[in-house]
Amino acid sequence: MSLGWHQSDAQEAVENVIAANEIETPLSTEQVPQVLKLALTSLDRGR
């Protein structure tokens, strides 16, 4: 969100990445950077 996206958009991007990549929740510490990178990529495509 501090990068300029709305909270709802950021949350939706993370949820979509988790679903699309069949990542189990809760996320492990090791998974967080991967999920964030994929979510940011997804958000950037929407601009």
Order of alpha helices (4+ residues) and beta strands (2+ residues): alpha-alpha
